[in-house]
């Protein structure tokens, strides 16, 4: 099953939280973790990565924190995915033009998988982060009303 990495989810949670705040207001990693029950280390790390890529600004110190620096409508989901997770790769058997799979010489789905990867990367490129974090879905209410199943989340 194709899934978004948790670190990317923490980045989106953080950006959505910060985008709801008044301009110039700082948000700490601890604040995000406390409100959304995300683990501190990976949440803090994605905030640092986004600061290194100038998506957010990091202010050090006791009263420091993060604030959105870049116009999120100019950041694609592909950009964010690449900075947090690395290149989008649908299958594990190849990385760009390199393959480390034992059956590469006889594999009959290399071209279809490369094509699928390109199409999904194109799809991610056409979704901007602002659009994504501002979006709503009718299914949210139903999902929130169901009990959490053990081992899923």
C-alpha positions as a LaTeX table, in Angstrom:
\begin{tabular}{lrrr}
\hline
Residue & $x$ (\AA) & $y$ (\AA) & $z$ (\AA) \\
\hline
Unk1 & 0.00 & 0.00 & 0.00 \\
Unk2 & 1.25 & 3.46 & $-0.89$ \\
Unk3 & 1.49 & 5.68 & 2.19 \\
Unk4 & 2.77 & 9.12 & 3.08 \\
Unk5 & 5.65 & 8.93 & 5.54 \\
Unk6 & 4.85 & 10.04 & 9.13 \\
Unk7 & 7.57 & 12.71 & 8.97 \\
Unk8 & 5.76 & 14.30 & 6.04 \\
Unk9 & 2.53 & 14.18 & 8.05 \\
Unk10 & 4.28 & 15.96 & 10.95 \\
Unk11 & 5.52 & 18.62 & 8.52 \\
Unk12 & 1.99 & 19.17 & 7.20 \\
Unk13 & 0.54 & 19.24 & 10.73 \\
Unk14 & 3.13 & 21.84 & 11.70 \\
Unk15 & 2.56 & 23.99 & 8.63 \\
Unk16 & $-1.22$ & 23.87 & 9.02 \\
Unk17 & $-0.93$ & 24.86 & 12.68 \\
Unk18 & 1.45 & 27.73 & 11.92 \\
Unk19 & $-0.65$ & 28.97 & 8.99 \\
Unk20 & $-3.62$ & 29.45 & 11.35 \\
Unk21 & $-1.62$ & 31.78 & 13.60 \\
Unk22 & $-1.22$ & 35.52 & 13.26 \\
Unk23 & 1.71 & 36.58 & 11.05 \\
Unk24 & 4.91 & 36.92 & 13.04 \\
Unk25 & 3.69 & 34.70 & 15.88 \\
Unk26 & 6.15 & 31.95 & 16.77 \\
Unk27 & 5.28 & 28.29 & 17.30 \\
Unk28 & 7.51 & 25.88 & 19.19 \\
Unk29 & 7.96 & 22.21 & 18.36 \\
Unk30 & 6.76 & 21.44 & 21.89 \\
Unk31 & 3.53 & 23.38 & 21.29 \\
Unk32 & 2.79 & 21.36 & 18.14 \\
Unk33 & 3.62 & 18.08 & 19.88 \\
Unk34 & 1.44 & 18.91 & 22.88 \\
Unk35 & $-1.57$ & 19.92 & 20.79 \\
Unk36 & $-1.43$ & 17.16 & 18.17 \\
Unk37 & 0.22 & 14.37 & 20.18 \\
Unk38 & 3.11 & 14.00 & 17.75 \\
Unk39 & 6.49 & 12.70 & 18.95 \\
Unk40 & 8.94 & 15.51 & 19.74 \\
Unk41 & 12.10 & 14.29 & 17.99 \\
Unk42 & 10.67 & 13.68 & 14.50 \\
Unk43 & 8.45 & 16.78 & 14.69 \\
Unk44 & 11.40 & 18.90 & 15.76 \\
Unk45 & 13.56 & 17.38 & 13.02 \\
Unk46 & 11.08 & 18.16 & 10.21 \\
Unk47 & 10.81 & 21.74 & 11.48 \\
Unk48 & 14.62 & 21.98 & 11.36 \\
Unk49 & 14.66 & 20.55 & 7.82 \\
Unk50 & 12.03 & 23.06 & 6.71 \\
Unk51 & 14.07 & 25.85 & 8.30 \\
Unk52 & 17.19 & 24.70 & 6.40 \\
Unk53 & 15.16 & 24.88 & 3.17 \\
Unk54 & 13.76 & 28.31 & 4.15 \\
Unk55 & 10.14 & 27.18 & 4.30 \\
Unk56 & 10.00 & 28.31 & 7.92 \\
Unk57 & 12.15 & 30.66 & 9.94 \\
Unk58 & 13.68 & 29.36 & 13.17 \\
Unk59 & 14.30 & 31.69 & 16.07 \\
Unk60 & 16.58 & 30.35 & 18.79 \\
Unk61 & 16.28 & 30.99 & 22.50 \\
Unk62 & 13.90 & 30.53 & 25.40 \\
Unk63 & 11.14 & 32.41 & 23.57 \\
Unk64 & 12.08 & 31.09 & 20.15 \\
Unk65 & 10.16 & 28.98 & 17.73 \\
Unk66 & 9.17 & 28.74 & 14.09 \\
Unk67 & 7.08 & 30.77 & 11.71 \\
Unk68 & 6.24 & 30.29 & 8.05 \\
Unk69 & 8.65 & 32.19 & 5.85 \\
Unk70 & 7.77 & 31.10 & 2.32 \\
Unk71 & 4.49 & 31.45 & 0.45 \\
Unk72 & 3.15 & 27.89 & 0.74 \\
Unk73 & 1.22 & 28.27 & $-2.51$ \\
Unk74 & 4.65 & 28.29 & $-4.19$ \\
Unk75 & 5.76 & 25.04 & $-2.51$ \\
Unk76 & 4.58 & 21.83 & $-4.14$ \\
Unk77 & 3.87 & 18.64 & $-2.26$ \\
Unk78 & 6.70 & 17.15 & $-4.33$ \\
Unk79 & 9.10 & 19.85 & $-3.03$ \\
Unk80 & 8.09 & 19.17 & 0.56 \\
Unk81 & 8.28 & 15.39 & 0.08 \\
Unk82 & 11.76 & 15.62 & $-1.39$ \\
Unk83 & 13.09 & 17.80 & 1.41 \\
Unk84 & 11.60 & 15.61 & 4.16 \\
Unk85 & 11.88 & 12.09 & 2.68 \\
Unk86 & 14.14 & 12.39 & $-0.36$ \\
Unk87 & 13.19 & 11.58 & $-3.94$ \\
Unk88 & 9.76 & 10.07 & $-4.53$ \\
Unk89 & 10.26 & 6.38 & $-5.22$ \\
Unk90 & 7.23 & 4.12 & $-5.54$ \\
Unk91 & 9.20 & 0.88 & $-5.51$ \\
Unk92 & 12.34 & $-0.04$ & $-3.62$ \\
Unk93 & 14.12 & $-1.76$ & $-6.48$ \\
Unk94 & 15.48 & 1.32 & $-8.24$ \\
Unk95 & 16.68 & 4.80 & $-7.42$ \\
Unk96 & 16.71 & 7.09 & $-10.44$ \\
Unk97 & 18.79 & 5.29 & $-13.07$ \\
Unk98 & 20.20 & 2.74 & $-10.63$ \\
Unk99 & 18.77 & $-0.62$ & $-9.58$ \\
Unk100 & 19.89 & $-2.87$ & $-6.74$ \\
Unk101 & 17.32 & $-5.61$ & $-7.36$ \\
Unk102 & 18.38 & $-9.21$ & $-7.99$ \\
Unk103 & 15.85 & $-9.69$ & $-10.81$ \\
Unk104 & 16.43 & $-6.44$ & $-12.72$ \\
Unk105 & 17.79 & $-8.24$ & $-15.78$ \\
Unk106 & 14.60 & $-10.30$ & $-16.14$ \\
Unk107 & 12.01 & $-7.94$ & $-14.62$ \\
Unk108 & 9.09 & $-7.11$ & $-16.88$ \\
Unk109 & 7.65 & $-4.17$ & $-14.88$ \\
Unk110 & 10.57 & $-1.73$ & $-14.79$ \\
Unk111 & 9.04 & 0.54 & $-17.43$ \\
Unk112 & 5.54 & 0.48 & $-15.89$ \\
Unk113 & 6.95 & 1.25 & $-12.44$ \\
Unk114 & 9.11 & 4.09 & $-13.80$ \\
Unk115 & 6.03 & 5.47 & $-15.58$ \\
Unk116 & 3.93 & 5.17 & $-12.43$ \\
Unk117 & 6.62 & 6.92 & $-10.40$ \\
Unk118 & 6.76 & 9.78 & $-12.95$ \\
Unk119 & 2.97 & 10.16 & $-12.96$ \\
Unk120 & 2.73 & 10.25 & $-9.17$ \\
Unk121 & 5.65 & 12.71 & $-8.99$ \\
Unk122 & 3.78 & 14.89 & $-11.51$ \\
Unk123 & 0.63 & 14.66 & $-9.42$ \\
Unk124 & 2.57 & 15.69 & $-6.29$ \\
Unk125 & 4.13 & 18.56 & $-8.25$ \\
Unk126 & 0.67 & 19.89 & $-9.14$ \\
Unk127 & $-0.52$ & 20.06 & $-5.53$ \\
Unk128 & 0.70 & 23.08 & $-3.62$ \\
Unk129 & 1.09 & 22.81 & 0.14 \\
Unk130 & $-1.20$ & 25.79 & 0.84 \\
Unk131 & $-4.02$ & 24.19 & $-1.12$ \\
Unk132 & $-3.52$ & 20.87 & 0.66 \\
Unk133 & $-3.40$ & 22.15 & 4.25 \\
Unk134 & $-6.41$ & 24.43 & 3.70 \\
Unk135 & $-8.54$ & 21.69 & 2.13 \\
Unk136 & $-11.56$ & 20.15 & 3.80 \\
Unk137 & $-13.23$ & 16.77 & 3.32 \\
Unk138 & $-16.66$ & 15.56 & 4.40 \\
Unk139 & $-15.13$ & 12.26 & 5.60 \\
Unk140 & $-13.26$ & 14.00 & 8.42 \\
Unk141 & $-16.31$ & 14.04 & 10.70 \\
Unk142 & $-16.95$ & 10.33 & 10.19 \\
Unk143 & $-13.32$ & 9.37 & 10.81 \\
Unk144 & $-13.14$ & 11.46 & 14.00 \\
Unk145 & $-16.29$ & 9.81 & 15.35 \\
Unk146 & $-14.97$ & 6.23 & 15.04 \\
Unk147 & $-12.94$ & 4.65 & 17.84 \\
Unk148 & $-9.22$ & 4.18 & 17.28 \\
Unk149 & $-8.32$ & 0.62 & 16.33 \\
Unk150 & $-5.27$ & $-0.91$ & 18.01 \\
Unk151 & $-2.18$ & $-0.97$ & 15.81 \\
Unk152 & $-3.57$ & 1.60 & 13.36 \\
Unk153 & $-3.30$ & 5.32 & 13.29 \\
\hline
\end{tabular}
